[in-house]
Amino acid sequence: MYIPRTILILIVVIYLLFLVSVDWINQPTGAWYRPFFLGLLIILVASWAHRGRDSDEP
C-alpha cells in the first residue's frame, strides 16, 4: 500500500501537535496564539511536501 509523502508528513505533524496541545490545555497561563501558530506550521509543512508533485498525479 502506497502512502503519499504529503499524507504521511501530515499525520506525523498532527500526532505531534496533539501531544503538545494536551499539555497546553492543562496550563492556565500561556499564549493564546500557540495553536494558531502550529496550525500555520502544519500548512507550511504540507505545502512544502506537496510542492514537487504534478497536477495529474493521484
PQR file of N, CA, C, O and H, with PARSE charges and radii, in Angstrom:
ATOM      1  N   MET A   1       0.845  -1.179   0.000 -0.4000 1.5000
ATOM      2  CA  MET A   1       0.000   0.000   0.000 -0.0000 2.0000
ATOM      3  C   MET A   1       0.884   1.234   0.000  0.5500 1.7000
ATOM      4  O   MET A   1       1.775   1.370   0.838 -0.5500 1.4000
ATOM      5  N   TYR A   2       0.640   2.113  -0.922 -0.4000 1.5000
ATOM      6  CA  TYR A   2       1.428   3.326  -1.068 -0.0000 2.0000
ATOM      7  C   TYR A   2       0.761   4.474  -0.315  0.5500 1.7000
ATOM      8  O   TYR A   2      -0.419   4.765  -0.516 -0.5500 1.4000
ATOM      9  H   TYR A   2      -0.085   2.003  -1.603  0.4000 1.0000
ATOM     10  N   ILE A   3       1.526   5.111   0.546 -0.4000 1.5000
ATOM     11  CA  ILE A   3       1.041   6.290   1.261 -0.0000 2.0000
ATOM     12  C   ILE A   3       1.833   7.487   0.740  0.5500 1.7000
ATOM     13  O   ILE A   3       3.059   7.508   0.845 -0.5500 1.4000
ATOM     14  H   ILE A   3       2.484   4.874   0.709  0.4000 1.0000
ATOM     15  N   PRO A   4       1.149   8.479   0.183 -0.5600 1.5000
ATOM     16  CA  PRO A   4       1.871   9.658  -0.327  0.2800 2.0000
ATOM     17  C   PRO A   4       2.652  10.358   0.788  0.5500 1.7000
ATOM     18  O   PRO A   4       2.242  10.374   1.948 -0.5500 1.4000
ATOM     19  N   ARG A   5       3.767  10.921   0.403 -0.4000 1.5000
ATOM     20  CA  ARG A   5       4.641  11.597   1.369 -0.0000 2.0000
ATOM     21  C   ARG A   5       3.918  12.733   2.085  0.5500 1.7000
ATOM     22  O   ARG A   5       4.133  12.950   3.278 -0.5500 1.4000
ATOM     23  H   ARG A   5       4.101  10.908  -0.539  0.4000 1.0000
ATOM     24  N   THR A   6       3.070  13.453   1.373 -0.4000 1.5000
ATOM     25  CA  THR A   6       2.332  14.567   1.977 -0.0000 2.0000
ATOM     26  C   THR A   6       1.429  14.083   3.106  0.5500 1.7000
ATOM     27  O   THR A   6       1.384  14.692   4.175 -0.5500 1.4000
ATOM     28  H   THR A   6       2.895  13.277   0.405  0.4000 1.0000
ATOM     29  N   ILE A   7       0.722  13.004   2.870 -0.4000 1.5000
ATOM     30  CA  ILE A   7      -0.193  12.474   3.882 -0.0000 2.0000
ATOM     31  C   ILE A   7       0.579  11.944   5.082  0.5500 1.7000
ATOM     32  O   ILE A   7       0.168  12.150   6.224 -0.5500 1.4000
ATOM     33  H   ILE A   7       0.758  12.510   2.001  0.4000 1.0000
ATOM     34  N   LEU A   8       1.681  11.272   4.836 -0.4000 1.5000
ATOM     35  CA  LEU A   8       2.481  10.735   5.923 -0.0000 2.0000
ATOM     36  C   LEU A   8       3.043  11.849   6.806  0.5500 1.7000
ATOM     37  O   LEU A   8       3.007  11.743   8.032 -0.5500 1.4000
ATOM     38  H   LEU A   8       2.015  11.105   3.909  0.4000 1.0000
ATOM     39  N   ILE A   9       3.552  12.895   6.205 -0.4000 1.5000
ATOM     40  CA  ILE A   9       4.072  14.028   6.971 -0.0000 2.0000
ATOM     41  C   ILE A   9       2.947  14.697   7.748  0.5500 1.7000
ATOM     42  O   ILE A   9       3.126  15.064   8.909 -0.5500 1.4000
ATOM     43  H   ILE A   9       3.582  12.981   5.209  0.4000 1.0000
ATOM     44  N   LEU A  10       1.800  14.854   7.120 -0.4000 1.5000
ATOM     45  CA  LEU A  10       0.661  15.487   7.790 -0.0000 2.0000
ATOM     46  C   LEU A  10       0.201  14.678   8.999  0.5500 1.7000
ATOM     47  O   LEU A  10      -0.125  15.255  10.036 -0.5500 1.4000
ATOM     48  H   LEU A  10       1.654  14.556   6.177  0.4000 1.0000
ATOM     49  N   ILE A  11       0.171  13.363   8.880 -0.4000 1.5000
ATOM     50  CA  ILE A  11      -0.236  12.510  10.003 -0.0000 2.0000
ATOM     51  C   ILE A  11       0.742  12.635  11.166  0.5500 1.7000
ATOM     52  O   ILE A  11       0.326  12.730  12.321 -0.5500 1.4000
ATOM     53  H   ILE A  11       0.436  12.895   8.037  0.4000 1.0000
ATOM     54  N   VAL A  12       2.024  12.636  10.869 -0.4000 1.5000
ATOM     55  CA  VAL A  12       3.039  12.760  11.928 -0.0000 2.0000
ATOM     56  C   VAL A  12       2.948  14.118  12.612  0.5500 1.7000
ATOM     57  O   VAL A  12       3.030  14.194  13.838 -0.5500 1.4000
ATOM     58  H   VAL A  12       2.362  12.559   9.931  0.4000 1.0000
ATOM     59  N   VAL A  13       2.783  15.178  11.850 -0.4000 1.5000
ATOM     60  CA  VAL A  13       2.707  16.518  12.434 -0.0000 2.0000
ATOM     61  C   VAL A  13       1.443  16.674  13.278  0.5500 1.7000
ATOM     62  O   VAL A  13       1.491  17.277  14.350 -0.5500 1.4000
ATOM     63  H   VAL A  13       2.716  15.116  10.854  0.4000 1.0000
ATOM     64  N   ILE A  14       0.325  16.146  12.816 -0.4000 1.5000
ATOM     65  CA  ILE A  14      -0.912  16.230  13.600 -0.0000 2.0000
ATOM     66  C   ILE A  14      -0.792  15.435  14.897  0.5500 1.7000
ATOM     67  O   ILE A  14      -1.283  15.866  15.940 -0.5500 1.4000
ATOM     68  H   ILE A  14       0.286  15.656  11.945  0.4000 1.0000
ATOM     69  N   TYR A  15      -0.146  14.288  14.832 -0.4000 1.5000
ATOM     70  CA  TYR A  15       0.073  13.490  16.043 -0.0000 2.0000
ATOM     71  C   TYR A  15       0.929  14.259  17.051  0.5500 1.7000
ATOM     72  O   TYR A  15       0.609  14.292  18.239 -0.5500 1.4000
ATOM     73  H   TYR A  15       0.253  13.938  13.984  0.4000 1.0000
ATOM     74  N   LEU A  16       2.000  14.869  16.587 -0.4000 1.5000
ATOM     75  CA  LEU A  16       2.852  15.648  17.492 -0.0000 2.0000
ATOM     76  C   LEU A  16       2.118  16.865  18.034  0.5500 1.7000
ATOM     77  O   LEU A  16       2.293  17.227  19.197 -0.5500 1.4000
ATOM     78  H   LEU A  16       2.259  14.842  15.621  0.4000 1.0000
ATOM     79  N   LEU A  17       1.304  17.495  17.208 -0.4000 1.5000
ATOM     80  CA  LEU A  17       0.504  18.637  17.667 -0.0000 2.0000
ATOM     81  C   LEU A  17      -0.474  18.210  18.746  0.5500 1.7000
ATOM     82  O   LEU A  17      -0.681  18.946  19.711 -0.5500 1.4000
ATOM     83  H   LEU A  17       1.162  17.201  16.262  0.4000 1.0000
ATOM     84  N   PHE A  18      -1.075  17.051  18.608 -0.4000 1.5000
ATOM     85  CA  PHE A  18      -1.997  16.559  19.624 -0.0000 2.0000
ATOM     86  C   PHE A  18      -1.281  16.351  20.955  0.5500 1.7000
ATOM     87  O   PHE A  18      -1.806  16.721  22.005 -0.5500 1.4000
ATOM     88  H   PHE A  18      -0.907  16.453  17.824  0.4000 1.0000
ATOM     89  N   LEU A  19      -0.089  15.763  20.918 -0.4000 1.5000
ATOM     90  CA  LEU A  19       0.660  15.534  22.158 -0.0000 2.0000
ATOM     91  C   LEU A  19       1.013  16.843  22.853  0.5500 1.7000
ATOM     92  O   LEU A  19       0.942  16.937  24.078 -0.5500 1.4000
ATOM     93  H   LEU A  19       0.337  15.462  20.065  0.4000 1.0000
ATOM     94  N   VAL A  20       1.389  17.846  22.082 -0.4000 1.5000
ATOM     95  CA  VAL A  20       1.754  19.136  22.658 -0.0000 2.0000
ATOM     96  C   VAL A  20       0.519  19.871  23.162  0.5500 1.7000
ATOM     97  O   VAL A  20       0.570  20.512  24.212 -0.5500 1.4000
ATOM     98  H   VAL A  20       1.447  17.770  21.087  0.4000 1.0000
ATOM     99  N   SER A  21      -0.582  19.790  22.435 -0.4000 1.5000
ATOM    100  CA  SER A  21      -1.774  20.543  22.816 -0.0000 2.0000
ATOM    101  C   SER A  21      -2.394  20.030  24.114  0.5500 1.7000
ATOM    102  O   SER A  21      -3.035  20.796  24.832 -0.5500 1.4000
ATOM    103  H   SER A  21      -0.623  19.269  21.582  0.4000 1.0000
ATOM    104  N   VAL A  22      -2.215  18.758  24.422 -0.4000 1.5000
ATOM    105  CA  VAL A  22      -2.737  18.234  25.687 -0.0000 2.0000
ATOM    106  C   VAL A  22      -2.052  18.928  26.864  0.5500 1.7000
ATOM    107  O   VAL A  22      -2.705  19.262  27.852 -0.5500 1.4000
ATOM    108  H   VAL A  22      -1.694  18.135  23.838  0.4000 1.0000
ATOM    109  N   ASP A  23      -0.768  19.141  26.765 -0.4000 1.5000
ATOM    110  CA  ASP A  23      -0.043  19.857  27.818 -0.0000 2.0000
ATOM    111  C   ASP A  23      -0.465  21.322  27.879  0.5500 1.7000
ATOM    112  O   ASP A  23      -0.584  21.892  28.964 -0.5500 1.4000
ATOM    113  H   ASP A  23      -0.237  18.869  25.962  0.4000 1.0000
ATOM    114  N   TRP A  24      -0.691  21.936  26.710 -0.4000 1.5000
ATOM    115  CA  TRP A  24      -1.076  23.341  26.688 -0.0000 2.0000
ATOM    116  C   TRP A  24      -2.454  23.568  27.284  0.5500 1.7000
ATOM    117  O   TRP A  24      -2.700  24.612  27.888 -0.5500 1.4000
ATOM    118  H   TRP A  24      -0.594  21.473  25.829  0.4000 1.0000
ATOM    119  N   ILE A  25      -3.352  22.616  27.128 -0.4000 1.5000
ATOM    120  CA  ILE A  25      -4.700  22.770  27.677 -0.0000 2.0000
ATOM    121  C   ILE A  25      -4.647  22.791  29.201  0.5500 1.7000
ATOM    122  O   ILE A  25      -5.426  23.498  29.840 -0.5500 1.4000
ATOM    123  H   ILE A  25      -3.152  21.768  26.638  0.4000 1.0000
ATOM    124  N   ASN A  26      -3.741  22.027  29.780 -0.4000 1.5000
ATOM    125  CA  ASN A  26      -3.638  21.956  31.236 -0.0000 2.0000
ATOM    126  C   ASN A  26      -2.908  23.141  31.852  0.5500 1.7000
ATOM    127  O   ASN A  26      -2.927  23.293  33.074 -0.5500 1.4000
ATOM    128  H   ASN A  26      -3.108  21.453  29.261  0.4000 1.0000
ATOM    129  N   GLN A  27      -2.272  23.975  31.060 -0.4000 1.5000
ATOM    130  CA  GLN A  27      -1.585  25.157  31.577 -0.0000 2.0000
ATOM    131  C   GLN A  27      -2.536  26.354  31.546  0.5500 1.7000
ATOM    132  O   GLN A  27      -3.003  26.742  30.476 -0.5500 1.4000
ATOM    133  H   GLN A  27      -2.256  23.852  30.068  0.4000 1.0000
ATOM    134  N   PRO A  28      -2.825  26.938  32.705 -0.5600 1.5000
ATOM    135  CA  PRO A  28      -3.747  28.084  32.707  0.2800 2.0000
ATOM    136  C   PRO A  28      -3.128  29.347  32.107  0.5500 1.7000
ATOM    137  O   PRO A  28      -3.839  30.194  31.567 -0.5500 1.4000
ATOM    138  N   THR A  29      -1.811  29.471  32.204 -0.4000 1.5000
ATOM    139  CA  THR A  29      -1.151  30.635  31.607 -0.0000 2.0000
ATOM    140  C   THR A  29      -0.464  30.202  30.329  0.5500 1.7000
ATOM    141  O   THR A  29       0.064  29.095  30.233 -0.5500 1.4000
ATOM    142  H   THR A  29      -1.233  28.783  32.643  0.4000 1.0000
ATOM    143  N   GLY A  30      -0.478  31.057  29.384 -0.4000 1.5000
ATOM    144  CA  GLY A  30       0.160  30.734  28.116 -0.0000 2.0000
ATOM    145  C   GLY A  30      -0.392  31.617  27.013  0.5500 1.7000
ATOM    146  O   GLY A  30      -1.441  32.243  27.162 -0.5500 1.4000
ATOM    147  H   GLY A  30      -0.907  31.957  29.461  0.4000 1.0000
ATOM    148  N   ALA A  31       0.314  31.653  25.932 -0.4000 1.5000
ATOM    149  CA  ALA A  31      -0.089  32.492  24.805 -0.0000 2.0000
ATOM    150  C   ALA A  31      -1.280  31.866  24.074  0.5500 1.7000
ATOM    151  O   ALA A  31      -1.293  30.665  23.805 -0.5500 1.4000
ATOM    152  H   ALA A  31       1.166  31.144  25.811  0.4000 1.0000
ATOM    153  N   TRP A  32      -2.264  32.682  23.762 -0.4000 1.5000
ATOM    154  CA  TRP A  32      -3.475  32.192  23.108 -0.0000 2.0000
ATOM    155  C   TRP A  32      -3.221  31.825  21.654  0.5500 1.7000
ATOM    156  O   TRP A  32      -3.994  31.068  21.067 -0.5500 1.4000
ATOM    157  H   TRP A  32      -2.254  33.658  23.980  0.4000 1.0000
ATOM    158  N   TYR A  33      -2.153  32.346  21.064 -0.4000 1.5000
ATOM    159  CA  TYR A  33      -1.908  32.150  19.640 -0.0000 2.0000
ATOM    160  C   TYR A  33      -1.073  30.908  19.328  0.5500 1.7000
ATOM    161  O   TYR A  33      -0.837  30.629  18.153 -0.5500 1.4000
ATOM    162  H   TYR A  33      -1.524  32.961  21.541  0.4000 1.0000
ATOM    163  N   ARG A  34      -0.626  30.168  20.306 -0.4000 1.5000
ATOM    164  CA  ARG A  34       0.213  28.995  20.055 -0.0000 2.0000
ATOM    165  C   ARG A  34      -0.457  27.953  19.159  0.5500 1.7000
ATOM    166  O   ARG A  34       0.194  27.467  18.234 -0.5500 1.4000
ATOM    167  H   ARG A  34      -0.818  30.395  21.261  0.4000 1.0000
ATOM    168  N   PRO A  35      -1.711  27.588  19.378 -0.5600 1.5000
ATOM    169  CA  PRO A  35      -2.327  26.609  18.463  0.2800 2.0000
ATOM    170  C   PRO A  35      -2.434  27.123  17.032  0.5500 1.7000
ATOM    171  O   PRO A  35      -2.304  26.352  16.081 -0.5500 1.4000
ATOM    172  N   PHE A  36      -2.671  28.427  16.877 -0.4000 1.5000
ATOM    173  CA  PHE A  36      -2.768  29.001  15.537 -0.0000 2.0000
ATOM    174  C   PHE A  36      -1.407  29.020  14.848  0.5500 1.7000
ATOM    175  O   PHE A  36      -1.318  28.809  13.639 -0.5500 1.4000
ATOM    176  H   PHE A  36      -2.776  29.053  17.649  0.4000 1.0000
ATOM    177  N   PHE A  37      -0.359  29.271  15.606 -0.4000 1.5000
ATOM    178  CA  PHE A  37       0.991  29.239  15.064 -0.0000 2.0000
ATOM    179  C   PHE A  37       1.341  27.831  14.588  0.5500 1.7000
ATOM    180  O   PHE A  37       1.934  27.664  13.523 -0.5500 1.4000
ATOM    181  H   PHE A  37      -0.431  29.443  16.589  0.4000 1.0000
ATOM    182  N   LEU A  38       0.978  26.830  15.368 -0.4000 1.5000
ATOM    183  CA  LEU A  38       1.250  25.458  14.964 -0.0000 2.0000
ATOM    184  C   LEU A  38       0.376  25.036  13.784  0.5500 1.7000
ATOM    185  O   LEU A  38       0.815  24.250  12.944 -0.5500 1.4000
ATOM    186  H   LEU A  38       0.496  26.965  16.234  0.4000 1.0000
ATOM    187  N   GLY A  39      -0.839  25.542  13.709 -0.4000 1.5000
ATOM    188  CA  GLY A  39      -1.677  25.276  12.546 -0.0000 2.0000
ATOM    189  C   GLY A  39      -1.054  25.842  11.276  0.5500 1.7000
ATOM    190  O   GLY A  39      -1.078  25.201  10.225 -0.5500 1.4000
ATOM    191  H   GLY A  39      -1.195  26.180  14.391  0.4000 1.0000
ATOM    192  N   LEU A  40      -0.501  27.037  11.376 -0.4000 1.5000
ATOM    193  CA  LEU A  40       0.204  27.628  10.249 -0.0000 2.0000
ATOM    194  C   LEU A  40       1.429  26.800   9.884  0.5500 1.7000
ATOM    195  O   LEU A  40       1.737  26.627   8.705 -0.5500 1.4000
ATOM    196  H   LEU A  40      -0.482  27.558  12.229  0.4000 1.0000
ATOM    197  N   LEU A  41       2.115  26.297  10.877 -0.4000 1.5000
ATOM    198  CA  LEU A  41       3.271  25.438  10.636 -0.0000 2.0000
ATOM    199  C   LEU A  41       2.871  24.160   9.902  0.5500 1.7000
ATOM    200  O   LEU A  41       3.588  23.708   9.008 -0.5500 1.4000
ATOM    201  H   LEU A  41       1.865  26.437  11.835  0.4000 1.0000
ATOM    202  N   ILE A  42       1.739  23.580  10.271 -0.4000 1.5000
ATOM    203  CA  ILE A  42       1.241  22.382   9.579 -0.0000 2.0000
ATOM    204  C   ILE A  42       0.947  22.695   8.111  0.5500 1.7000
ATOM    205  O   ILE A  42       1.274  21.899   7.231 -0.5500 1.4000
ATOM    206  H   ILE A  42       1.157  23.947  10.996  0.4000 1.0000
ATOM    207  N   ILE A  43       0.341  23.832   7.848 -0.4000 1.5000
ATOM    208  CA  ILE A  43       0.038  24.225   6.472 -0.0000 2.0000
ATOM    209  C   ILE A  43       1.318  24.424   5.673  0.5500 1.7000
ATOM    210  O   ILE A  43       1.399  24.003   4.519 -0.5500 1.4000
ATOM    211  H   ILE A  43       0.076  24.479   8.563  0.4000 1.0000
ATOM    212  N   LEU A  44       2.312  25.056   6.271 -0.4000 1.5000
ATOM    213  CA  LEU A  44       3.579  25.285   5.581 -0.0000 2.0000
ATOM    214  C   LEU A  44       4.309  23.974   5.282  0.5500 1.7000
ATOM    215  O   LEU A  44       4.863  23.806   4.196 -0.5500 1.4000
ATOM    216  H   LEU A  44       2.246  25.398   7.209  0.4000 1.0000
ATOM    217  N   VAL A  45       4.310  23.054   6.234 -0.4000 1.5000
ATOM    218  CA  VAL A  45       4.969  21.765   6.020 -0.0000 2.0000
ATOM    219  C   VAL A  45       4.256  20.984   4.928  0.5500 1.7000
ATOM    220  O   VAL A  45       4.911  20.381   4.078 -0.5500 1.4000
ATOM    221  H   VAL A  45       3.860  23.190   7.116  0.4000 1.0000
ATOM    222  N   ALA A  46       2.942  20.983   4.933 -0.4000 1.5000
ATOM    223  CA  ALA A  46       2.185  20.256   3.904 -0.0000 2.0000
ATOM    224  C   ALA A  46       2.404  20.866   2.526  0.5500 1.7000
ATOM    225  O   ALA A  46       2.531  20.137   1.542 -0.5500 1.4000
ATOM    226  H   ALA A  46       2.410  21.473   5.623  0.4000 1.0000
ATOM    227  N   SER A  47       2.450  22.191   2.441 -0.4000 1.5000
ATOM    228  CA  SER A  47       2.685  22.817   1.135 -0.0000 2.0000
ATOM    229  C   SER A  47       4.108  22.572   0.657  0.5500 1.7000
ATOM    230  O   SER A  47       4.336  22.425  -0.544 -0.5500 1.4000
ATOM    231  H   SER A  47       2.347  22.783   3.240  0.4000 1.0000
ATOM    232  N   TRP A  48       5.061  22.525   1.565 -0.4000 1.5000
ATOM    233  CA  TRP A  48       6.444  22.214   1.185 -0.0000 2.0000
ATOM    234  C   TRP A  48       6.560  20.783   0.673  0.5500 1.7000
ATOM    235  O   TRP A  48       7.261  20.526  -0.306 -0.5500 1.4000
ATOM    236  H   TRP A  48       4.876  22.644   2.541  0.4000 1.0000
ATOM    237  N   ALA A  49       5.877  19.856   1.330 -0.4000 1.5000
ATOM    238  CA  ALA A  49       5.933  18.466   0.905 -0.0000 2.0000
ATOM    239  C   ALA A  49       5.198  18.244  -0.415  0.5500 1.7000
ATOM    240  O   ALA A  49       5.509  17.302  -1.143 -0.5500 1.4000
ATOM    241  H   ALA A  49       5.307  20.065   2.125  0.4000 1.0000
ATOM    242  N   HIS A  50       4.242  19.090  -0.724 -0.4000 1.5000
ATOM    243  CA  HIS A  50       3.414  18.933  -1.929 -0.0000 2.0000
ATOM    244  C   HIS A  50       3.973  19.697  -3.127  0.5500 1.7000
ATOM    245  O   HIS A  50       3.441  19.562  -4.228 -0.5500 1.4000
ATOM    246  H   HIS A  50       3.990  19.856  -0.132  0.4000 1.0000
ATOM    247  N   ARG A  51       5.005  20.478  -2.954 -0.4000 1.5000
ATOM    248  CA  ARG A  51       5.495  21.390  -3.976 -0.0000 2.0000
ATOM    249  C   ARG A  51       5.998  20.710  -5.250  0.5500 1.7000
ATOM    250  O   ARG A  51       5.880  21.288  -6.330 -0.5500 1.4000
ATOM    251  H   ARG A  51       5.438  20.587  -2.059  0.4000 1.0000
ATOM    252  N   GLY A  52       6.546  19.520  -5.159 -0.4000 1.5000
ATOM    253  CA  GLY A  52       7.145  18.878  -6.312 -0.0000 2.0000
ATOM    254  C   GLY A  52       6.231  17.982  -7.096  0.5500 1.7000
ATOM    255  O   GLY A  52       6.675  17.367  -8.065 -0.5500 1.4000
ATOM    256  H   GLY A  52       6.643  19.050  -4.281  0.4000 1.0000
ATOM    257  N   ARG A  53       4.994  17.879  -6.731 -0.4000 1.5000
ATOM    258  CA  ARG A  53       4.067  16.966  -7.406 -0.0000 2.0000
ATOM    259  C   ARG A  53       3.434  17.616  -8.605  0.5500 1.7000
ATOM    260  O   ARG A  53       3.152  18.814  -8.595 -0.5500 1.4000
ATOM    261  H   ARG A  53       4.634  18.378  -5.943  0.4000 1.0000
ATOM    262  N   ASP A  54       3.204  16.820  -9.658 -0.4000 1.5000
ATOM    263  CA  ASP A  54       2.476  17.308 -10.829 -0.0000 2.0000
ATOM    264  C   ASP A  54       0.984  17.302 -10.535  0.5500 1.7000
ATOM    265  O   ASP A  54       0.514  16.582  -9.653 -0.5500 1.4000
ATOM    266  H   ASP A  54       3.433  15.846  -9.666  0.4000 1.0000
ATOM    267  N   SER A  55       0.258  18.099 -11.272 -0.4000 1.5000
ATOM    268  CA  SER A  55      -1.179  18.205 -11.035 -0.0000 2.0000
ATOM    269  C   SER A  55      -1.931  16.951 -11.476  0.5500 1.7000
ATOM    270  O   SER A  55      -3.057  16.737 -11.028 -0.5500 1.4000
ATOM    271  H   SER A  55       0.640  18.684 -11.988  0.4000 1.0000
ATOM    272  N   ASP A  56      -1.348  16.113 -12.340 -0.4000 1.5000
ATOM    273  CA  ASP A  56      -2.047  14.932 -12.797 -0.0000 2.0000
ATOM    274  C   ASP A  56      -1.713  13.674 -11.992  0.5500 1.7000
ATOM    275  O   ASP A  56      -2.198  12.588 -12.309 -0.5500 1.4000
ATOM    276  H   ASP A  56      -0.433  16.287 -12.704  0.4000 1.0000
ATOM    277  N   GLU A  57      -0.888  13.816 -10.954 -0.4000 1.5000
ATOM    278  CA  GLU A  57      -0.599  12.674 -10.098 -0.0000 2.0000
ATOM    279  C   GLU A  57      -1.725  12.490  -9.105  0.5500 1.7000
ATOM    280  O   GLU A  57      -2.356  13.467  -8.702 -0.5500 1.4000
ATOM    281  H   GLU A  57      -0.494  14.698 -10.696  0.4000 1.0000
ATOM    282  N   PRO A  58      -1.997  11.239  -8.695 -0.5600 1.5000
ATOM    283  CA  PRO A  58      -3.086  10.996  -7.723  0.2800 2.0000
ATOM    284  C   PRO A  58      -2.712  11.467  -6.343  0.5500 1.7000
ATOM    285  O   PRO A  58      -3.506  11.340  -5.411 -0.5500 1.4000
TER
END
